[in-house]
Amino acid sequence: MSEEAKIGPQEVRHMAELSRLEVSSEEEGTFASQFAEILGYMDVLQEVDVRGIEPLYSPVSHEAWTREDQAKAVRSHAEILANAPKADEQYFIVPKIV
């Protein structure tokens, strides 16, 4: 593993803070070693000879399909309002938020 790939508890705390996660000191050590293993594998991948290989943007060659948007009434106004907790004849009734 390369020297810049060393991950310690301080880096784990920093990543946890950025991710808004709480990590115990025991987990810091576990995650540090797991992250170091992952980064160590990147060193193995660096040894693969990829000269002459074009970048692969998608493993599948396909075109995105599209369809024309068409408005259609699937449910009536009354059917939709029937599911509301509160409604009058025409609108949903929601609590006022100031």
Backbone as CSV, one residue per row, in Angstrom:
resi,resn,N_x,N_y,N_z,CA_x,CA_y,CA_z,C_x,C_y,C_z
1,MET,0.844,-1.180,0.000,0.000,0.000,0.000,0.885,1.237,0.000
2,SER,0.529,2.228,-0.791,1.328,3.442,-0.866,1.191,4.245,0.420
3,GLU,2.190,5.051,0.704,2.209,5.822,1.946,1.048,6.809,2.039
4,GLU,0.650,7.414,0.906,-0.447,8.384,0.957,-1.793,7.706,1.208
5,ALA,-1.859,6.393,1.130,-3.103,5.660,1.345,-3.311,5.312,2.817
6,LYS,-2.414,5.735,3.697,-2.560,5.442,5.122,-3.778,6.189,5.661
7,ILE,-4.629,5.449,6.307,-5.837,6.014,6.901,-5.776,5.756,8.401
8,GLY,-5.933,6.808,9.171,-5.919,6.673,10.619,-7.236,7.124,11.223
9,PRO,-7.340,7.039,12.520,-8.571,7.444,13.206,-8.968,8.894,12.930
10,GLN,-7.987,9.768,12.759,-8.295,11.174,12.486,-9.024,11.327,11.147
11,GLU,-8.584,10.610,10.122,-9.257,10.664,8.815,-10.658,10.054,8.901
12,VAL,-10.789,8.976,9.683,-12.109,8.347,9.852,-13.059,9.323,10.544
13,ARG,-12.584,10.011,11.597,-13.429,11.004,12.284,-13.855,12.102,11.320
14,HIS,-12.922,12.536,10.474,-13.231,13.588,9.505,-14.298,13.123,8.505
15,MET,-14.150,11.911,7.977,-15.139,11.380,7.028,-16.499,11.187,7.706
16,ALA,-16.479,10.738,8.963,-17.732,10.552,9.699,-18.429,11.894,9.913
17,GLU,-17.643,12.911,10.228,-18.219,14.250,10.425,-18.826,14.767,9.122
18,LEU,-18.130,14.589,8.022,-18.658,15.021,6.725,-19.921,14.258,6.351
19,SER,-20.006,12.997,6.790,-21.152,12.142,6.470,-22.264,12.259,7.503
20,ARG,-22.038,13.070,8.515,-23.003,13.229,9.608,-23.283,11.899,10.309
21,LEU,-22.200,11.137,10.563,-22.314,9.846,11.240,-21.601,9.913,12.583
22,GLU,-22.102,9.151,13.538,-21.418,9.017,14.819,-20.627,7.711,14.792
23,VAL,-19.348,7.805,15.102,-18.469,6.638,15.060,-17.761,6.535,16.399
24,SER,-17.834,5.360,17.021,-17.140,5.140,18.294,-15.642,4.997,18.038
25,SER,-14.852,5.109,19.095,-13.394,4.976,18.928,-13.032,3.560,18.489
26,GLU,-13.817,2.569,18.908,-13.578,1.188,18.459,-13.836,1.076,16.950
27,GLU,-14.914,1.710,16.500,-15.245,1.673,15.066,-14.219,2.433,14.237
28,GLU,-13.640,3.487,14.818,-12.615,4.246,14.088,-11.485,3.339,13.642
29,GLY,-11.015,2.479,14.552,-9.932,1.558,14.213,-10.351,0.553,13.153
30,THR,-11.572,0.040,13.285,-12.079,-0.933,12.310,-12.188,-0.295,10.938
31,PHE,-12.815,0.894,10.893,-12.988,1.571,9.610,-11.650,1.984,9.013
32,ALA,-10.714,2.410,9.849,-9.400,2.814,9.340,-8.733,1.655,8.619
33,SER,-8.783,0.462,9.220,-8.142,-0.684,8.561,-8.906,-1.093,7.300
34,GLN,-10.242,-1.009,7.329,-11.032,-1.353,6.138,-10.768,-0.368,5.003
35,PHE,-10.719,0.926,5.326,-10.428,1.927,4.289,-9.030,1.724,3.726
36,ALA,-8.082,1.388,4.582,-6.703,1.155,4.120,-6.652,-0.034,3.168
37,GLU,-7.440,-1.085,3.467,-7.485,-2.242,2.562,-8.058,-1.854,1.203
38,ILE,-9.107,-1.061,1.221,-9.732,-0.618,-0.038,-8.738,0.194,-0.853
39,LEU,-8.078,1.140,-0.196,-7.105,1.969,-0.914,-5.898,1.140,-1.355
40,GLY,-5.548,0.130,-0.578,-4.463,-0.762,-0.973,-4.803,-1.512,-2.247
41,TYR,-6.058,-1.873,-2.412,-6.481,-2.551,-3.633,-6.367,-1.620,-4.837
42,MET,-6.505,-0.336,-4.608,-6.334,0.616,-5.706,-4.915,0.541,-6.257
43,ASP,-3.928,0.253,-5.393,-2.548,0.085,-5.856,-2.443,-1.113,-6.799
44,VAL,-3.199,-2.172,-6.513,-3.211,-3.348,-7.393,-3.785,-2.955,-8.752
45,LEU,-4.868,-2.181,-8.738,-5.481,-1.761,-9.997,-4.568,-0.837,-10.801
46,GLN,-3.709,-0.071,-10.108,-2.779,0.816,-10.808,-1.785,0.025,-11.656
47,GLU,-1.557,-1.220,-11.318,-0.593,-2.040,-12.044,-1.155,-2.629,-13.334
48,VAL,-2.456,-2.528,-13.537,-3.086,-3.084,-14.733,-2.735,-2.208,-15.937
49,ASP,-2.272,-2.842,-17.018,-1.908,-2.119,-18.234,-3.171,-1.826,-19.044
50,VAL,-3.515,-0.547,-19.146,-4.733,-0.157,-19.861,-4.408,0.700,-21.096
51,ARG,-3.162,0.670,-21.523,-2.799,1.440,-22.719,-3.581,0.921,-23.923
52,GLY,-4.125,1.834,-24.686,-4.846,1.463,-25.897,-6.293,1.066,-25.646
53,ILE,-6.760,1.151,-24.413,-8.151,0.801,-24.109,-8.943,2.089,-23.932
54,GLU,-10.012,2.218,-24.703,-10.846,3.417,-24.617,-11.665,3.400,-23.323
55,PRO,-11.911,4.567,-22.758,-12.738,4.625,-21.541,-14.139,4.082,-21.809
56,LEU,-14.697,3.408,-20.821,-16.023,2.829,-20.932,-16.982,3.673,-20.097
57,TYR,-17.922,4.307,-20.763,-18.858,5.158,-20.065,-20.100,4.405,-19.636
58,SER,-20.417,3.326,-20.288,-21.555,2.491,-19.937,-21.258,1.071,-20.416
59,PRO,-21.572,0.074,-19.617,-21.301,-1.295,-20.045,-22.258,-1.773,-21.134
60,VAL,-23.310,-1.005,-21.398,-24.308,-1.401,-22.381,-24.423,-0.301,-23.435
61,SER,-24.423,-0.694,-24.674,-24.608,0.274,-25.750,-26.106,0.368,-26.032
62,HIS,-26.689,1.483,-25.685,-28.131,1.636,-25.871,-28.472,3.107,-26.056
63,GLU,-29.628,3.332,-26.601,-30.136,4.689,-26.733,-31.254,4.884,-25.729
64,ALA,-31.345,6.087,-25.194,-32.420,6.383,-24.258,-33.725,6.486,-25.035
65,TRP,-34.738,5.824,-24.540,-36.022,5.879,-25.216,-36.846,7.004,-24.608
66,THR,-37.602,7.630,-25.435,-38.459,8.712,-24.973,-39.864,8.489,-25.512
67,ARG,-40.786,9.131,-24.890,-42.156,9.073,-25.378,-42.731,10.475,-25.285
68,GLU,-43.712,10.724,-26.055,-44.381,12.014,-26.054,-45.229,12.135,-24.787
69,ASP,-45.125,13.289,-24.115,-45.977,13.525,-22.951,-47.402,13.781,-23.411
70,GLN,-48.322,13.066,-22.814,-49.731,13.245,-23.147,-50.522,13.322,-21.850
71,ALA,-51.246,14.416,-21.682,-52.077,14.577,-20.488,-53.327,13.732,-20.637
72,LYS,-53.668,13.038,-19.575,-54.914,12.279,-19.590,-55.452,12.218,-18.167
73,ALA,-56.738,12.249,-18.035,-57.374,12.199,-16.728,-57.499,10.741,-16.302
74,VAL,-56.769,10.381,-15.267,-56.807,9.013,-14.780,-57.814,8.897,-13.641
75,ARG,-57.850,9.922,-12.798,-58.783,9.949,-11.673,-59.530,11.277,-11.677
76,SER,-60.723,11.233,-11.189,-61.516,12.462,-11.136,-61.087,13.292,-9.931
77,HIS,-61.442,14.537,-9.963,-61.142,15.460,-8.876,-61.736,14.916,-7.567
78,ALA,-62.945,14.426,-7.606,-63.615,13.896,-6.415,-62.897,12.667,-5.874
79,GLU,-62.387,11.799,-6.743,-61.659,10.610,-6.292,-60.382,10.994,-5.546
80,ILE,-59.690,11.989,-6.047,-58.450,12.436,-5.408,-58.754,13.072,-4.057
81,LEU,-59.753,13.939,-3.994,-60.103,14.581,-2.734,-60.643,13.586,-1.709
82,ALA,-61.192,12.489,-2.139,-61.734,11.488,-1.226,-60.647,10.882,-0.332
83,ASN,-59.409,10.907,-0.757,-58.297,10.353,0.028,-57.689,11.356,0.999
84,ALA,-58.106,12.602,0.940,-57.530,13.637,1.790,-58.084,13.529,3.211
85,PRO,-57.230,13.773,4.227,-57.733,13.781,5.601,-58.793,14.864,5.801
86,LYS,-58.570,16.038,5.176,-59.539,17.134,5.239,-59.627,17.765,3.859
87,ALA,-60.828,18.047,3.434,-61.022,18.696,2.138,-62.388,19.370,2.138
88,ASP,-62.518,20.411,1.327,-63.847,20.965,1.090,-64.284,20.440,-0.273
89,GLU,-65.182,21.082,-0.920,-65.683,20.592,-2.208,-64.624,20.644,-3.316
90,GLN,-63.621,21.503,-3.130,-62.713,21.753,-4.236,-61.233,21.585,-3.898
91,TYR,-60.844,21.803,-2.624,-59.418,21.859,-2.275,-59.082,20.959,-1.087
92,PHE,-57.797,20.622,-0.963,-57.288,19.998,0.246,-57.252,21.060,1.340
93,ILE,-57.513,20.674,2.555,-57.393,21.593,3.683,-56.175,21.151,4.480
94,VAL,-55.226,22.080,4.637,-53.981,21.772,5.348,-53.783,22.773,6.469
95,PRO,-53.003,22.418,7.486,-52.765,23.369,8.582,-52.024,24.604,8.080
96,LYS,-52.349,25.714,8.661,-51.671,26.971,8.313,-50.286,26.965,8.940
97,ILE,-49.281,27.259,8.152,-47.902,27.332,8.640,-47.398,28.742,8.453
98,VAL,-46.982,29.343,9.553,-46.521,30.741,9.483,-45.040,30.798,9.670
